[in-house]
Amino acid sequence: MQLNLLSCDAQRPDKRAISNCIIEISSNIDTSLANELTDILLEGDAIGIEVADKNSGSALRALRKLNIDYEIIE
């Protein structure tokens, strides 16, 4: 499943938690790329990630918990 992470609405976003979440839910992202993507997301730009279908439910819950807005592409 393809997701676009649009923005983070948390008042004080936890960069490490967001980065770890991206690593856990994505199918092919390592630590350094997750840190880069987190910085891009927190600057206000959307990012796209690939999520394994077996993790989709827990991935969406984790994103909601971190106040990350997303859209499902496929």
Backbone as ProteinMPNN parsed JSONL, in Angstrom:
{"seq_chain_A": "MQLNLLSCDAQRPDKRAISNCIIEISSNIDTSLANELTDILLEGDAIGIEVADKNSGSALRALRKLNIDYEIIE", "coords_chain_A": {"N_chain_A": [[0.849, -1.167, 0.0], [0.553, 2.187, -0.795], [1.364, 5.227, 0.749], [0.857, 8.698, 1.287], [2.384, 10.885, 3.358], [1.222, 13.699, 4.75], [1.306, 15.913, 6.599], [2.285, 16.946, 9.932], [0.47, 17.435, 12.748], [1.001, 17.756, 15.407], [1.638, 19.599, 18.402], [4.171, 19.667, 19.586], [6.138, 17.983, 17.884], [7.617, 14.751, 18.003], [10.56, 14.01, 16.803], [12.189, 11.723, 16.792], [10.39, 9.662, 17.441], [8.666, 9.79, 15.26], [10.414, 9.193, 13.165], [11.198, 6.578, 13.912], [8.713, 5.339, 13.691], [8.258, 5.532, 10.919], [10.308, 3.866, 10.013], [9.466, 1.399, 11.094], [6.939, 0.921, 9.866], [7.353, 1.064, 7.136], [8.385, -0.619, 4.126], [10.906, -0.576, 3.047], [12.815, 1.289, 4.105], [15.607, 2.77, 5.612], [17.408, 3.825, 8.632], [18.789, 6.337, 8.269], [17.544, 7.409, 5.989], [14.931, 7.544, 6.951], [15.227, 9.498, 8.924], [15.835, 11.717, 7.314], [13.449, 11.891, 5.801], [11.661, 12.442, 7.853], [12.506, 15.0, 8.648], [11.868, 16.4, 6.303], [9.078, 16.062, 6.268], [8.354, 17.44, 8.633], [9.067, 19.989, 7.923], [7.018, 20.676, 6.329], [6.49, 19.553, 3.851], [5.051, 17.004, 1.793], [5.535, 13.444, 1.961], [6.18, 10.281, 0.403], [5.576, 6.874, 1.127], [6.044, 3.306, 1.118], [4.018, 0.786, 2.359], [3.834, -2.378, 3.84], [1.189, -4.627, 3.156], [0.344, -6.318, 5.202], [0.926, -4.899, 7.467], [-0.707, -2.703, 7.452], [-3.001, -1.849, 8.994], [-2.003, -1.453, 11.645], [-0.043, 0.384, 11.027], [-1.473, 2.653, 10.167], [-2.798, 3.296, 12.539], [-0.6, 3.945, 14.164], [0.356, 6.232, 12.845], [-1.812, 7.984, 13.183], [-1.719, 8.245, 15.962], [0.592, 9.74, 16.277], [-0.261, 12.129, 15.285], [-0.137, 12.525, 12.509], [-1.095, 13.476, 9.365], [-2.388, 11.715, 6.603], [-2.688, 10.246, 3.303], [-4.154, 7.631, 1.473], [-2.815, 6.052, -1.26], [-2.85, 3.704, -2.865]], "CA_chain_A": [[0.0, 0.0, 0.0], [1.289, 3.446, -0.923], [0.835, 6.312, 1.576], [1.476, 10.02, 1.294], [2.315, 11.546, 4.653], [1.002, 15.084, 4.339], [1.763, 16.876, 7.593], [2.225, 16.535, 11.33], [-0.252, 18.488, 13.453], [1.344, 17.765, 16.828], [2.213, 20.872, 18.837], [5.604, 19.435, 19.775], [6.39, 16.671, 17.264], [8.774, 13.975, 18.454], [11.238, 13.584, 15.58], [12.68, 10.346, 16.93], [9.237, 8.76, 17.375], [8.186, 9.787, 13.871], [11.408, 8.457, 12.392], [11.058, 5.154, 14.253], [7.444, 4.873, 13.118], [8.472, 5.368, 9.476], [11.129, 2.667, 9.846], [8.68, 0.211, 11.426], [5.803, 0.652, 8.978], [7.724, 1.017, 5.725], [8.946, -1.898, 3.707], [12.266, -0.478, 2.493], [13.459, 2.538, 4.524], [16.564, 2.597, 6.712], [17.414, 4.877, 9.647], [19.198, 7.648, 7.753], [16.482, 7.89, 5.101], [13.785, 7.886, 7.795], [15.528, 10.795, 9.541], [15.68, 12.718, 6.261], [12.026, 12.022, 5.49], [11.035, 13.102, 9.002], [12.818, 16.428, 8.529], [11.073, 16.927, 5.184], [7.68, 16.106, 6.713], [8.183, 18.492, 9.634], [9.196, 21.275, 7.239], [5.741, 20.966, 5.687], [6.349, 18.902, 2.554], [4.524, 15.635, 1.832], [6.457, 12.376, 1.576], [5.521, 9.036, 0.04], [6.216, 5.646, 1.607], [5.41, 2.026, 0.791], [3.721, 0.031, 3.574], [3.422, -3.757, 3.576], [-0.24, -4.783, 3.413], [0.105, -6.983, 6.48], [1.111, -3.916, 8.53], [-1.445, -1.485, 7.141], [-3.847, -1.41, 10.103], [-1.181, -0.923, 12.737], [0.658, 1.559, 10.502], [-2.388, 3.788, 10.185], [-2.998, 3.651, 13.948], [0.624, 4.598, 14.638], [0.404, 7.568, 12.261], [-2.822, 8.802, 13.867], [-1.234, 8.498, 17.323], [1.6, 10.793, 16.167], [-0.932, 13.279, 14.658], [0.338, 12.682, 11.136], [-2.137, 13.362, 8.342], [-1.925, 10.895, 5.489], [-3.675, 9.817, 2.321], [-3.859, 6.32, 0.912], [-2.737, 6.134, -2.72], [-3.335, 2.433, -3.409]], "C_chain_A": [[0.902, 1.238, 0.0], [0.594, 4.507, -0.065], [1.585, 7.6, 1.277], [1.289, 10.571, 2.687], [2.306, 13.038, 4.365], [1.56, 16.109, 5.314], [1.672, 16.268, 8.98], [1.62, 17.689, 12.113], [0.056, 18.545, 14.944], [1.966, 19.109, 17.203], [3.718, 20.768, 19.016], [5.945, 18.065, 19.209], [7.685, 16.035, 17.759], [9.456, 13.385, 17.224], [11.689, 12.131, 15.649], [11.532, 9.355, 16.829], [8.698, 8.669, 15.95], [9.137, 8.982, 12.994], [11.312, 6.955, 12.649], [9.783, 4.564, 13.679], [7.601, 4.624, 11.621], [9.278, 4.11, 9.203], [10.295, 1.404, 10.049], [7.612, -0.105, 10.392], [6.197, 0.51, 7.521], [8.404, -0.302, 5.39], [10.399, -1.797, 3.258], [13.002, 0.806, 2.879], [14.377, 2.263, 5.709], [16.565, 3.84, 7.608], [17.753, 6.249, 9.08], [18.142, 8.241, 6.822], [15.258, 8.297, 5.909], [14.005, 9.23, 8.479], [15.372, 11.927, 8.543], [14.21, 12.972, 5.949], [11.271, 12.713, 6.62], [11.28, 14.605, 8.947], [11.987, 17.077, 7.428], [9.617, 17.075, 5.593], [7.453, 17.257, 7.684], [8.392, 19.889, 9.068], [7.927, 21.638, 6.475], [5.53, 20.337, 4.327], [5.835, 17.474, 2.742], [5.61, 14.648, 1.407], [5.655, 11.13, 1.258], [6.299, 7.847, 0.578], [5.388, 4.444, 1.19], [5.241, 1.245, 2.094], [3.288, -1.369, 3.168], [1.961, -3.921, 3.975], [-0.526, -5.435, 4.757], [0.234, -6.022, 7.656], [0.193, -2.707, 8.402], [-2.302, -0.981, 8.301], [-3.056, -0.79, 11.232], [-0.418, 0.321, 12.289], [-0.228, 2.794, 10.575], [-2.672, 4.242, 11.608], [-1.788, 4.405, 14.495], [0.721, 6.028, 14.101], [-0.612, 8.492, 12.924], [-2.365, 9.173, 15.271], [-0.201, 9.628, 17.333], [1.052, 12.069, 15.528], [-0.395, 13.582, 13.265], [-0.841, 12.475, 10.193], [-1.572, 12.598, 7.163], [-3.051, 10.689, 4.497], [-3.197, 8.5, 1.727], [-3.901, 6.435, -0.607], [-3.268, 4.866, -3.358], [-3.313, 1.36, -2.363]], "O_chain_A": [[1.894, 1.297, 0.726], [-0.624, 4.667, -0.142], [2.794, 7.591, 1.045], [0.159, 10.712, 3.154], [3.261, 13.579, 3.807], [2.215, 17.066, 4.903], [1.063, 15.217, 9.178], [2.177, 18.787, 12.145], [-0.574, 19.314, 15.671], [2.725, 19.688, 16.426], [4.457, 21.677, 18.638], [6.035, 17.09, 19.955], [8.708, 16.702, 17.91], [8.997, 12.387, 16.669], [11.579, 11.395, 14.668], [11.679, 8.31, 16.196], [8.317, 7.591, 15.493], [8.697, 8.178, 12.173], [11.342, 6.156, 11.713], [9.772, 3.417, 13.23], [7.126, 3.61, 11.11], [8.974, 3.366, 8.27], [10.401, 0.453, 9.275], [7.394, -1.272, 10.068], [5.464, -0.098, 6.741], [8.925, -0.998, 6.262], [11.064, -2.821, 3.101], [13.739, 1.358, 2.062], [13.986, 1.614, 6.679], [15.816, 4.787, 7.369], [17.069, 7.226, 9.384], [17.879, 9.443, 6.865], [14.612, 9.294, 5.587], [13.07, 10.021, 8.601], [14.837, 12.983, 8.88], [13.777, 14.119, 5.844], [10.346, 13.485, 6.369], [10.363, 15.394, 9.175], [11.464, 18.177, 7.605], [8.988, 18.092, 5.302], [6.461, 17.977, 7.567], [7.946, 20.87, 9.662], [7.774, 22.773, 6.024], [4.493, 20.561, 3.701], [6.151, 16.82, 3.736], [6.485, 14.972, 0.604], [4.56, 10.944, 1.79], [7.527, 7.81, 0.499], [4.187, 4.552, 0.943], [6.2, 1.063, 2.844], [2.472, -1.534, 2.261], [1.538, -3.412, 5.013], [-1.539, -5.131, 5.386], [-0.293, -6.298, 8.734], [0.315, -1.767, 9.188], [-2.32, 0.222, 8.561], [-3.404, 0.284, 11.723], [-0.175, 1.218, 13.095], [0.22, 3.86, 10.998], [-2.776, 5.442, 11.865], [-1.943, 5.395, 15.211], [1.126, 6.935, 14.828], [-0.308, 9.653, 13.197], [-2.597, 10.295, 15.722], [-0.13, 10.39, 18.297], [1.815, 12.996, 15.255], [-0.22, 14.742, 12.89], [-1.5, 11.435, 10.219], [-0.424, 12.801, 6.769], [-4.22, 10.926, 4.805], [-2.004, 8.288, 1.51], [-4.905, 6.865, -1.173], [-4.059, 4.936, -4.299], [-3.688, 0.22, -2.639]]}, "name": "protein", "num_of_chains": 1, "seq": "MQLNLLSCDAQRPDKRAISNCIIEISSNIDTSLANELTDILLEGDAIGIEVADKNSGSALRALRKLNIDYEIIE"}
